Each structure stands twice: as C-alpha cells, then as structure tokens.
Amino acid sequence: MVQDGGEMTGYSYLPYLPYIGQRLGERDSRGPLVFRVFPTEPTELKAMMEALNTMCRETDEAKQPFVQVRPQLYAVQPHEHLLAGTLQGDCTYRGLLQHCLSAPNQRRMLDQPEHAALWRPLDPGPDPTAAANRSTAGGARLPWRGALWDLGGGSTTSVAADPAHARAVLRRAFARETTSSAEMYAAAARNWGEPGRLRRVFAKLLRGELVRVVAVGGSVTTGMGAARPEDAYLNLVTAWLRSLGDETHPVRIEVTNSAVSATTSSYTGQCAHDFVPSDADLVLVEFSVNDWEVADPSSAWMNNSQRRGFERLLRKLLRMKHQPALLVLHWWAPLHFKGSYWNVAEDELDVVAAYYRLQSISFRDAIFHRVMVDEPGFKQEEIMCDVVHPNKLGHRYFADLIIAYLQDVLALTLLTPALAAAATPRLPPPMFPGNDDAGAAICLKGEAFRQSVASMQGGWRWVNEAKPGGQPKWGYVSSTPGDRLTLRITRGPDPGLASSLRSGLRASNMTVLVGLGLLRSHAGVGTALASCGAGCACEPERFQLLHQALTSQVYWHYLLVTMAPPAPCMLDVTVGVTDSNATAEGNTKVKVTSLMVSEDAAEDRNLFTPLGSTDAEGNNTI
C-alpha cells in the first residue's frame, strides 16, 4: 500500500471492487486510489531491472523477497446455482465456481458433510425436470442436464461405465487450493467465448484417450523467471490436468512446449505447422507482450501487420486436423508496460479472439489495481523476476487463473455432457479482409540452418552465446567488415527450402518473403548487408543492428526475393563497413541465427514489417 502523510491510502470507488476484491474495498474508503509510478528514465530503469534479476538469481531462497510472501489461498468447488457476485460469508460465487477463504487447518470444503451431496449425482427418476428442482439431504443440489458421468464416445473406458469415476474426478479437480479469488477469476476470464472445443477436450481426456496439449508464445511460456521447471505456469497447469486421473483411470496427456522467447504471433503463424502438430487437441496461445508494438502506425486501427499476423495464426490453428481448442492467454508485466492499463496489445488481440469465439485469460485484469497500489503479495518486486518475466509466485498466480477457467469448463462438461458432442461452429471469413492463411513457410534454425550455408568468407564462427542453463543461442558470428556468409535456398529436399512449399515455386519468377534472424543490441553490433546472388533477385538491404532498447534480441529482417527455379537462390549476408570510431570501439559484430522463407502474402511486405519486439530466437538478455 502507498503511504500518504502517515495514513494508509484506501479504496473509495465501488466500481473498482470487481478488480481489487471485496475485502480490499472494506479497508478504508477515506481517499482515492494512489497508484505507484514506475521508472521510465533508462538509468533508473536499468538499475531496477538489475536488482530484480539479482533477486531471481539468489540461490538462497530464504533471501528471495517473494518467498516470504504468503498469498491468500482459496478453496474452490462447483456451486449448484449459476450466480454472479453473490456474497455469503467468506465465499464468493462466479459462474459454476464457489471460492471460499481458506484458513490454516481449516477442513476441506469438499469433505464437509454439508457439501457431500454435491458429489452425488441426482437420480432423475421418471421426471428429470422434477429432479432438477428437488433438494437433496444436506443442502446442495445440482441442476439436472443429463447424467453427470455420461460423457459418451462409445469407448470401453468411458466414464459412463463407472459413475464413481465422475465423482472422483470432481474431487481431484478441486482438491488444490488456489491463489485466485472469485473476483480475480471473474475479471481475468472476461472472454468466455464458445467453449465447445474445450469441453470435447475434457470429454476425450476422461474417456482415457490421448490428449495432446501444445503451448506457443514467448519467454513467459518457456518458463523464464521460474527457478525450477515445475514452478513454471505451463507445468503447473499440466500437473493439474494430470491430477484428474488415478491408477484405475489414468489420464493420457502429451505436452509440447513450442514457445520461443520474444517471438511474435506473426513469426509463429508463418511457421505454425513447425510449432504445432496437426493432431493437437488444446493449444495455449500467449503473445500479448511480444505483439505489443504496432508495425505501421499510419494504418487503420488494428488493421496492421501484428494484428493480421495474430489472426492468421489463429486461423491456421483452428483449421488443424483435430480442430483443437484454443485458449488465449494475456500476460501483463507492470514495469514493461510502465504501469499502463490501456497501452497494451491484449485488448486488440481479444477483439480477434472474440471474433472467433475463443476463450481468453487476462492477468492484467485480475491483478492490475493490486499491483498498482503495492498491495502485499502483489508488489512488482514480489511477483516479477525482471522487466517482463514472473518469478515463482507470478507463475503461480497466472497458472491458478488458467486452472480456474479449466475447472469451470470441466464442471460444465460433467453437468452438460451432451454439449461436449455438439458440432464445431464453421470457421468464419477472415476478420481482416483478404487475411487468409493459405500460404506455407519453412523456418530453419540450429543444425537445419547450418545446412543452408553454401559458403563462408572470412572469420565466421558457429557459436552458442547462451548463459548457463538458458535457451540455446546458436548462430554464425563475425566482427570483421567484409566477411560474407552465403545461404542457399532451394526448392528440393536438400538443405534450404523444403519441398513442402507449394508448387508455385517450380514456376519461374516466384516471389517469396525471406526473413534473416539477425542479432540486434544496445552495444557491440554494427550493420549487416543482405543481397541476392545467382538464382534470384532482390533489392539489397542494409540492416542497422544497434538499437536503444536495453536488450539483445534476434529480430527478423525481411527481403522480397524473386526466385528462378530450378537454380538455387544464393543469398549473401555481409558484415557492413562502419565508421572508424565504431570499428575502433568494436561495434561491428553481426550474428546470423536463422532463415525463414514464406509464401504467405509475399506480395505485401508491409504485412511482415520487422518490429522492435520481434525476436526470432529468444535472445532477450539484459
């Protein structure tokens, strides 16, 4: 909390209550909210970031400030009524979920006699309508919408064969305590959408069938900031999904984390099939931080490269073989966004998600006011590891909000099993006219990228510049002006452009979009020259690699290349000649890490304008 003349500043404006919680509002209504001001001056900002990094690297957990935080915990269970915001004692109801304050040594709600009826499906008898209105002994009742445990599917492992299984699933699903209050969850789960695909995921999971979960996004989804892998939000969500099974009815889950630090949705969308298997069942999509900047401010609101790229990614995922469920996740970093509520990408991304009736979870909406008033347990220093990434506690908050939504959908699935078999709504036309996703792309990194190198002149070296324990950061590096690296792009199965691109490449003068992954930094780097040699034509480009941001990142830098098959295209990357002062100070480094060739709207280069936040590989070292 912010101190004001020795008095604790409180909350006076009732509309804030859905965001900050009922109990917070009761503390003090004498004055307005006073928000924290985050630093914007580079020196002060860098000092704060270094302090956060130091705390996260502290090996003695007892010295980490967030370890001392004891967040309020809540016990959650489905509630019989579909109420919103009705308060009763220490419990709050949102949707199908009832959140109750959890005190030390308090008996689990789920095990208390007065709640036992919740775990017994009603016997509909001859009149299901009457059963829906009949209270059971002990209090709670469930609305009748079909057999609680009948998930269908005709499988021999169907839950329908074992009614006790459904009750056990409910118990396990709500056995963990959560840091998410009902108000936090209600604010976060603002885009309910049409959860039919997600209900089918749960039905499949509970029938014992294999469910494939894939995550795409940036460094938060890779787990950055979490001291241990099991503390990362994705692994916490996965652990909860696995907990739904037992030895008799195990759940079968295959999880693929395809997130790449600091990448945008445009990058992932172009290479979607390299990241997400075609048989995925559930895809978590997290790009609100890296899609923040707008590529072409002169364009119409939203109709710019980043938003169009996000839509193309969603369309490609929704069209995959298994028609996967998509859950759009919005991470919010207070220092990164300078404490702004509105100057973020998530509201625009949510417009696209809502158009496709997708579900989304907003971390900003759940915790914004708590963070901005420095509420204990939600301070910047207590939930963040650096300017962007959450620490262990921040990952826990994010995971609990996601799990709360999944609990809600699971309860709905068990209460209304017929809806899980409903037909999938047909895909609408693109929200942005002409923004379809028919093109294909090839993305080469690591060893695949090395194989695309035709020749090297000078002192190029293949090196990994990753920190110990960090993501690999391989690339070709040279600091000598004039050194040239030649990349080979072909249409066949040999190194370079794979044969999976459409047959158009076999025609003469096929134009494709080529992206070079080049390191940009605030020090030590120079310029890179890109030009076409034999087998293709393009306008030469000079890429300035020095930028103002206090980061070192690998950005996509684009060229429109006209190829002339069947001859391979030879693309040259040369270390640029800079002024004598830059050379003397060592600011000449060029690092090339990756190659992308795309057919997606290659005629419209503005669709892929490189942004300050676009990172092709994940090098976001402070």
N, C-alpha and C positions, 0 to 999 in steps of 0.2 A: 504493500500500500504506500501511497505517497503522503508524506507528512506535510502539513500546511499550518505553519505557526504553532506547532506543538500538538495540533489536533489531527486526528485521523480523518482523512477525506473519505466520505461515504458515497452512497448511491441515492439519487433523488428522483431519477426519471424512470417511471414504471415500464415504458416500452423496452428498456434495456434488459428487463428481467428474463425474457426468454433466452438471452445470450449469456448472462452472467450468473443466473441461478437465483432461486427464491431466497435462500438463506443469506446470500451476499447482500441482497437489497434490504434486508432487515437490520443490517448492522448500524447504519447511520443514514438518515435522509436529510441532513442539515445542509449539505453542499453538493455541488455538481461533481461529476467525474473529472478527475485531473489525470491526463494521460502522460505517460513517460515520453520524453523526447530522445530519439536515438541519434547518435552522431552521424554527420554527413561529411565532415572535413576529413580528407584522406589520412592524415597522420593519426588523428584520434580514432578513426575507423580501423586502421591497421592495428593500432595498439589493442583495441578491444578484441579484434579477431585473434590476435596472437595470444591474448590472455585466455580466451575460450579454448583455443587449441591446446594450450598448456594444460588446462584443467582436464581435457578429454584424454590427454596422453599420460596423465598421472596414473602410475601403476598401483599406488596405494589407494584403494577405493575409499578408505576412511577419510582421505583428504579431498575427495571429489565432492563439491557442494551439493550436487543433485542426489548423491547417495543419502544425504541427511534428510532429504525431503520425504515426508510420509503423506502421500496424497490420500484424499478421502476415497474410501472404497465403497462400492455399492453392490448389493446383491440384486440379481435380476431374475425374473421369471415371466412367462407369458401371463397376461391377465385376461379374465373372461370377457371384459367389456371393451369395446373399441372407443375409449375415451381419449381426449387430448387435453392435458394440462390440469386434470382434476387432482387436487392435493388431498391426501388423507394421512394424517400423522407424519411419519418420516418417509412416506412413499409418494412417488410421483408416477403417473401413468402417461405413456406416449405410445400410440399405436397399440400393438399387442403386448408391449413390454411394461412391466412394473419395476421401477428402480427404487430400492429402499436403502437408506443409510445403513452401513454395516459397521457395527461397533465391535471392539475387541471381545472375544469369547462369546459373541452372540451366536445363538443356534442358527443354523442354515434355514432360511425361509422354506426351502424345498422340503425339509424334513419335519416341519412343524405340522401337527395334526390338522390344524385348520386349513392347511393348503393341500392335504393329501388327496382330496377329491380332484384336484387339478390334474393329477396323473392317472386318473381312472377314466377311460373313455365312457361316455354315456351309452347306455343301451337304448337304441332308438325305439324299440318295441314296434308296434304296428303303426305308430304315428310319429314320424321324425319331427314334425312341426311341434307337437306337444312336448317331445323330449327336449327340444331346444329351450323351452321355457320352464323346464322342471328343475328346481334346485336340488342338489344332492346334499346329503347329510354333511355337516361340517362347513358349509358355506359356498365354496366356489362352484361354478358351473361353466361348461364350455358350450358355445353355440354349436348346434348340430349342422354340419355341412357335409356329411358323409362320414364313413368310418375313419376314425382317427389314424389308423395304422394302414389303411389300404392305399398304397402308392402305385398299385397296378404294375404293368410292364410284363406280366406273364412269366417272370423269372422264377426259377425254383428257389432262389434266395430272396424272394420278395418279402418285404416287411409284412405283407398281408398274411403270410404263413405263420407269423409269430407276433400276436398283439402285444406281448410283453416287451418286444423289441422296441416298439414305438415309445412306450413309456420310459424305457431305459435311455433311449436316445434323448428324450426331452430332459431327463435328469442330468445326463452328461453335458448336454449343450449349455445348460445354465448352472453348472457346478462351480464355475470360476467367478471370483469377484472381479469387478471392473472398476476402472477409474472414471468411467463415463457416467455422468449423471443423466437423468432423463432430459434435462434442459440442454446439456451439451449434445446429446444424441439427436434431439429434435432439431436443433439448429444445424447440425452437421449433415443430417440426412434430408436435405431440402429438396432433392430431386428424386422422387420415388420412382417415376417412370412406369414402365410396364415390366414387372419382374418375372414374366413367364419363363424366359430362358433360364433365369437363375433358379426358379422353382424346379425346373426339369433337371438342373444340375444336382440339386439335393435329392430328388427322387431317384436319380441314377446312382448317386453315392450310397443311399440307404438300401438300394437293391443289391449292393455288393459289386456293382460294375466299376470298372476303372474310370476315374475322373482325372483328366489332365488339366492342371492349373498352370497358367503362364503369366508372368509379370513383365511388362515393358515400361520403360520410364527412364529416369535419370539416377543420380547418385544416391538419393534418399532410398530408392527401391533396391539399389545394390546393397544397402545396409550400412552405408558410410555413416560414421558417428557412433554406431553401436560398438561397445568394447568387445563383445563376443557375438558370433553369428546368431546364436539363439536369442539374442536381445533385439535383433532387427525386426521391424514391424511385419515384414513378409513371413518370416519364420514363426512369429507369434501367431499370425493368422493361420498358417499352415498347421501348427501344433493344435490349434483349436479344432480345425476340420478333422484332423486325425483322431482327436479325442472322442468323436462321435461314435467310433466303433469300439468293440471289445473283442475278446478272444473268440467268442461264438459268432459274432457278426462284425468282422473287421471291415473298415473302410479302405478302399484302394485308391490312393492318390499318387499321382506323379507330378512333381512340381519342377518347372523350368524357370529360372530367373534370367530373363533375357535383357534386363535393364543394362544400359551403358551410361556411365556418368556424364551428365551435362549434355546429353543429346536431345534434340527437339523431336516433336512428333513428325515433322516433315522428313527428317532423316530416317526415322524408324518406318514411316509409311512407305517410303520408296523401297525399302528392303524388308517389308513386312514378313514375307514368307521365309526370309533368313532368320527371323527372330521368333516367329510363332508357328508351330507345327499346324498343319491343316486340320488335324484331328483334335485341336484344343477344345475344351469344354467351358472353361472360365478364363477370361483374360482381365487382369488388373492393369489399368492404364493410368500412368502418373506423369504428367508433363507441365503442370501449372507453373513451376519455377522456370524451366528452360524455354517455355513458349511465351515468356513474359513480354519480350520486346516485339514491336511491330516492324515488319520488314519494310513496308513502303507507306509512310505516314500520309502521303498525298492521296492514297486510295480511299475508297469509300469505307466507312466504319465496318470493321470486321472482314470485309472482302479483301484480305491481304494474304501474303504467302503463308504466314503461320496458321491462320485460321483455316485456310483452304487445305493446307497440309494435314491439319488435325482431322478435318472431315474425311479426307482421302484415306487416312489410316483407319478410322472407324469403319468406313465402308468396306475396306479390304478385310477387316476382321469379321464383320458381320456376315460377309459372303462366304466365309470358310466352310468346309465340308460339314462340320458338326454344328454349324450355326451357334457359335459359342455365346455365352452370356458375357457381357462387358460391364465392368464396374469402374467408373471414372473416379479417380482419387485426386484431391486437391491438397497439396502440401503448401503451407504458408510459413515463411521464415521472417520473423519480425525485423531483424537487422537488415536482411537482404532487401526487403521491401520498404525500409525506412519507416516502419510503423504505419504504413498506409493501408487502409481498408479497401479503397477503390482502385488504386493504381496497381492492379494485378491482372493476370491473364484468366483466372478461373471463371469469372462471370461470363466472359465471351466464350470460353470453352463449354460452359454449361448451356449456353444457348444452342450450340451444336449438339451436345448430348441430349438435351430436351427434345430437339427436333427428331432424333432417332429413338425417343422414349427410353433412354438409358438412365441408370441409377448413378448417383454421384455422392461423394462424401467430402465435406469441406472442413478441413482442420481450422481454417481461419474463422469460420462462423462459430465453431464450437468454443474457441478459446480467446478470441480477439480481445474482448474487454478485460478478461482476467490478466492477460499478458500486459496490456497497456496500462493497467493500474498497479502493476507489480504485485499482484496477489501471491502470497506464499504458495509454492508448489507450481506456479506458472510463470515465474520470472524468466527473462531471457537467459540468464546465467544458469538456471536450474533445468531448462529443457533443451538447450542448444549446445552443440559441440563446436560450432563455428558460425560463420555468417549464414550458412544455408542448412546445415545438417543437424538433425536431432541427436541428442545423446540417448542413453538408455531409457530415461524417463520420457523423453519426447517420442521415441519409438513406441513406448508402451501406450501413451495417450492415443497416438494415431491408430495403433492396432486395435485398441479397445473400441474406438468409434466404428471401425470397419466390422469388427466382430459383432457389435450391437446390431448393425444393419443385417448381417447374415443371420443372427439369431431371430430377428423379426421375420425374415423371409422363411426361415426353417419352420417357425411356429405356424406361419400362414400355410406352408406346404402341407404340414401334418393336419391342419384343420380343414383345408380345402384341397384335397388331393386331386380332384377332378381338374382343377385349373392347371396342374402341372403337365397335363397331357394336351393342353389347348394348342391349337395351331399357331405357328410363329407368324407374326404380322409380316406382310411383304415389305421389302425394302423400298422406301420412297425415293423419288428422284433426288439428285444432289441438292442440298440447301443452297449452295452457290452454283448458279447456272454454269453448265459445262465442266463441273468439277468431278468428273467420273474418274474411275480408278482402273482403267483398262491396261495401262502400261506395265512393263516389267522392269526390273532393275537387278543389277549384280553389285554386291559390295565385297570388296577384297580387303582383308586385314591380316596381320600376322603372317604366317607362312604362305597363305594364298596371295598376299600382296607381294611377298618376296619373289614368288614365281612369275609375277608380271614384269619384273625388271629385266629389260633386254640388255642393258649395258650401263657401266658407270665410268666416268672420267674424273679423276682427282681422288680426294680423300674421304669419300663417303663411307660411313660405318653403320652397321646394323646393331643398334644398342637398345637396351631396356633401361629407361630412366625412372622406373617406378621406385617409390620408397619401400622399405622392407614391409612385407605383408600387404602392400597395396595392389591395386589392379595393374596388370602388365601394361607397360607403356613403350612398346617396341616401335622402332622407326629407323629410317635412314637419316643420318645426321652429317652435315658438313658445315664448316665455317670459313671455307676458302672461296672468295669470289671467283666465278668462272667454272667451278665444279658443276658437272652436268650428270643428271640421272635420267635415263631414258626408259620409259614404261611402254610395254607392248599391249595393245588392246586388239583382241582378235574375236572372231565370231564363232570359233570352233571350241572343242572341249579342251584344247591345250590352254596353258596359263593365260589369264586375261579374261576377256569377256566370254562367259559360258554360253553354250548353245541354247540355254533356256530363254534367251531373249527372242522376241517374235521374229517371224520370217522376214519382216521388213528390212532387217539388217543385211539380208542377202541381195537386196536391190542396191543399185548404185546411188550414191549421194544420200545415204541415210543419215539424218541429223539426230544426235543423241546429246544428252546432258552429261558431262563428265565432272565429277567432283574430286578434288585433291584434298586430302587431310593434311593440313599444314599447321605446325605449332605457332601460336601467337602468344606473346608475353609482354610484360611491362619492362623487361630488360634483357639484354644479351642477344636479341634476334635482329635480323636485317630484312632483306627483301628476297622474294622468290620470283623468278621469271618462268612463265609457262608458255610453251609454243608447240605447234604441231609440225611433225616431220613427214616422212614418207607415209603414204596410205591414207592421209586425212588432211583436212584443212580447218583452221580456226583463227580467230583474231588473237594475236599474242596478248597476254595479260601480265601485269606487274602487280604482285600482291605485297602490300606493306604488312609486315608481321609484328611490328611494335604497336601496342595499344595502351590505353590509360588504365584499364582495369587492373587491380592488383591480383591477377590470376595468370596462370599459364595453361592455355587450353588449345586443343587441336580443333580448328574450325574447318568446315567445308568451304572450299574456294572453287567456283564453278566456271566452266567454259562450255560454249556450244561448239560441238565438234561434228563436222560433216565427214563421214567415213565413205570409203570407196572399196567395198569388198570386191574380191576376196582377200586383197592385200591387207595385212595387219596395219593398224594405226600406231605410229611411233610418236609418243608424247614426251617432250623434253621438259625437265624441271632444272633450272639453273640457279645457283647462288648468285644473287644480284650484287653489282658493284655499288657500294655506298660511298659516302664522303669519307675523307681521310680521318676525321675525328671519330666517326662510328667504327671504322676499321681499327683504329688505334685502341679504342675502348672495348673491342671485342664484340661489338653489336652487329655481327654478321651471320649468326647461326641460322640455318634452315633445317627443319626436321620434317620429313615426309613420312606419314604413317599409314595411309590408306588410299584406296581408289574406289570410286563409285561411278557406274555407268547406268543411266536410266533412260527409258523411253517415255516416262511419264511427262506429258506436256512439254516435251523438249523444245517446242516452238515458242514457249512462253518463259523466257529466262527469269522474268520477274517473280515467277512462282517460287523460285528457289534462291532468292536473294540471300546471301550469307548474312547472318546476324551476329551481334556481339555476344549472344548467349549460346550460339550453336557450337557444339563440341562433338566431333566425330568419334572420339575415342574415350574420353573420360579423364583428361588431364586437367583437373581443377585444383592444382596445388597452389596454396597461398604463398 
